[in-house]
């Protein structure tokens, strides 16, 4: 591991390289440790620095990070980006921002979720899943669980119309890569004749829980396994005192429709983009920080996604 350590005005700043998972694949990227808070710098234009684990770690002082980045050029980031911790949605900081939408559902009471958030056809799907022989239970992240996850990951190289990040991973690789999160997550699985048909990982942030992973076998899709797993996640969150369950960002794909059926609703939260260099200021001006999908009109993005999905489907016939 290469690193640079600097001390200035009692601030500790360490720059080094570290292997992290990017779209499910191990990638070595520049990382920064500022007084014990960890950040990742993503390559490209612009070079954006974000907290290493936004879902778990609370940013103590954005101002301190910005000041430290300005006085330590070895960090080499053009923009510092962070999102305001939900459920606070009122903008607290005077920086440029874009709105992001989280998928959120209340979990103070499992019965309230079941009776008030779900439509009758969704409740019937959960009941049908149970009657078809699917058993949902909380599990341990052990060798047997990792083997079941590997079987699901390797069922198809394509998921949701694009190459699947985790395809080709062995049980050993899954245990190594996912074990780093298990100190904060609980896992549950769906079984058909003692064979894993799906699984879910639920993190605990205190005020809210969040979905780390949820996936089921394609062959068991019609059983309603994912909805039954979501019911288990809500039950787990209610047990551990979470007021809400967060399932990533809302989006506009078929996954958003699944979230809606499970009672989730969009909740806005600001993501800030603070320029640290002239290149960062230019990137914000031309909106390069949003990437191609963030600049193009939504109908164009959806059309391109359909074309991409068709191309991958033809390639993998």
N, C-alpha and C positions, 0 to 999 in steps of 0.2 A: 504494500500500500504506500503510495507516494503522498506526501503531505507537506503543507507549509503552515507554520504556526506563527502568529503575530500577537503582540501584546500592546495595547494602546489605550490609555486612560482607564486602566483596570478592566478592559474588555478583552475576553479571550476569543480568538477567531482562528479556527483551524480549517484549512482547505485540503481535501484529499479525494481519492477516487474510491468508489464502492460499488459492489454489484447489487443491483436492485431489480425488481421485476417490473418490466415495461411491457404492457399488453401480454402479460403472462410469460414473458421470456427474460432470462437473466441478462442484464445489460450493465456494463461498467460506465458510470457517469460521475462527473464532478459533484462532490457533496461538501457542505459547509456546516461546521459546528460553531455556533455563536453563543457563548456562555451556556452550553449544554443543550441548546435548541438546535435541532437538525433540519437541514434544508437540502434540496436537490436542484441542480442546475441542468436544464434540458438543452441539448445542442440544437442548432438551427438558427433561423432568423425570425424573431429575436431570441436571444438566449434568456429563457425565463426561469427564475428561481422560485420554488414553492416550498412550503413546509413539507418535510418528508412524509408525514402521516397526518393529513388534515382531519381525517375522521376521528383520530384518537387524541392527538395532542392539541392543547389549547395554546394559541400564540399569546405570549405574555405581553409583548410590546412591539407592535409593528414599527413604531418610530425608532426604537433602538436598533432593529434589524436594518432599517433604511439608512440610519446614520453610520452604522458599522460597515455596511456595504459600500457606502460612498468613500469611506476612509481606508478601505482595504481593496485596492484594485486587483489583487490576486484572485478575488472571487469571480471576476469576469462574467457577471450577469448584466443583461441589458434592462430587465424588468423584474421587479419583485411582485409576485402575485399571491394573494391569499383571500380566502372567503371568510366572511363574518360568521362566527359560530351560530348556528341555528339553536333556539327559535327566535333570536333577535333579528328582525328584518329591517329595522330603521337604520339608515346609513349613519355610522358613528364617525367615519373618518373622511377628511377632505381630499380624497384621492379619486382619480378616474376609476369608474367601475362599470361592469356589465351585470345585468340581472341573471342569476341562475335559478332554476326551479328544481327543488327537491321533491321527491315523492314521499308523502308523509301520511300516517294514519294514527289516530289516538289509540293507546293501548292500556289505559288505566283500568279497563274492565273488559275481560274476554267476552262476557255476555253482551255488553253494549256493542262491541265490534260485530259479533255474530248476528245480533238481532237488528241493529240499526245501520250498519255499514254494508252488509252483504245483501244482495237481492236473493230472492227465494231460489232462483235457478242455480246460483253459485253455492248456496247452502246444500241444495240437493246434489250438486256435483261432489261435495265433500262426503256426504252420506253414501253416495254411490261408490265412491272410492273405497270407503271402509267396507262396504258390503261385498266388494269385488275381491276381498282378501288382502288388501294393502294394509300393512301395519306400520304406524308412525310411532317412533320412539326416540327419546334422547339417547345419544351414543357417546362413546369416547373416541378421540382422535388417535386410534391405534393402528396397528398394521392391517387388521381386517378392514377397518373403515377406509384406509387409504387404498386398499386393493379394490374395494367397491367403487370408490371415486374414480380410480384409474380406468375401470371397465366402462364407466359412463363417459369419461373424457375421450376415450378412444373409440366410441361408437361411430362417430362420423367426423371427417375433417372439416365439415361445413356446419356452422350454426348461425341461424338468423341471417342467412344470405351472405356470409363472409367466412374466411378461414378462421377456424376455432383456435384461440390462443393456446389452449392446453392439450390439444391433440398430440399424441405421441409420447406423452409423459408416463413414466413408470410409477408404480406405487412408491418406490424408494424416493424418486424425485419429488413426488407430491408430499410425502412426509417431511422431506427436508425443506421445501419451499413454504409450505403452509404451517409448519410447526411454530414458526416465528410469531404467528398471530394467535396461537391457541391460549396464551395467558389471558386474553381478553375476550375470547369467543367461546360460545357453546355450540355444539353440533347436534343435529338430529337427522334421522334418515327414514326413508320409506322402504319397506321390505315386502317382497312378494315371494312366498315360499322360502323365506330366509335369504333371499338374494336381493341386494340393494337395487332399488328402482329409482331412487332419487335421494338428494341430500340437501341440507341447508346449514349455513354457518351464520350465527347471530352474535354481533358484538354488543358490548355494554358500555355506553358513554355516560351513564348516570341518569340524566334527564331523559335521554332517548336511547333506544337500541337501534342497530342498523344491520342490514343484510350484507354479509361479506360475500357469500356465494349461495346460489340456489340453482339446481339443475336436476333434470330427471332424464331417464332413458326415453329416446324417441319412440321406441316400441310400446312404451307405457303411457304415451301422451294422452290417449283417450280416456285413461282411468282417472284423470284429474289429480295426478300426484302432486304437481306444483301448488295447486290451491290447498290441498291437504297439508303440505309442508308449511305453507304460509300461515295456516291456522295454528300449527304448532309453534311457529315463531311468535305470533301474537300472544299465545298462551305463556310462552317463556318470558316475554317482555313484561306481561302483567304480573307474573310471579316475582320478577326481580325488581319491580317498582318503576319501570320505565314509563313515562307518560306518553311517549310516542315511539313509533317504529318508522325508521327512514330507509327507503329502498332506493338509494342512489339518486340520480337526476331523472327528471320527468321524461324528456325526449318526446319524439313523435312517431316512434316505431310501434310494431305490434306488442312490444314489451310494455309500452305505456298503456295499451288497452288492457293487458293482463293486470297491471297495477290498479287501474281504475276498477276492474271487476272485483279486486280484493279490497276495495274500500279506500285506497290511497287517493290523495288529492295533491295538486301542485302547491308548493309553498315557496315564495320567492326569498332569495337571500343574495346580498350583493357580493360580487367577487371584484376585488380591487386590483388595479394594475398600476404600479408605481414605477415610472421611468428612472433608471439609475445611470443611464448614459445617453449620449446624443442619439445613438442607434435606437435605444429604447423609446425616446421621444418621437423619433421618426416612425417607428413601428406602430405606436399608438395613433399617430396622425393618419397613417394610411390603413389602419386597422389590421395590420399583419399579425397582431397578437391573437386574433381570432381564428387563424388558419383559413384554409380554403372554404370549409363547410360553414364557417362563421361569417364569411363575406358574401357568398352567393345567396340568392333568394331561396327561401325554403322549398318552393315547388321544384326548383332546379336540383337542389340537393336530394330531394326524394326521388326524382327521376333518375339521377345518377346512381343512387343506391339500388334502384330496381334493375338498372342495366348491369351493375356489378353483380348482383345476386344471380341474374340469369347467366352471366358469363361463368361464374363459379360453378353453377349447377351443371352447365354443359361440360365444363372441364372435368368434373368429377363423376360423370356418368359411368 
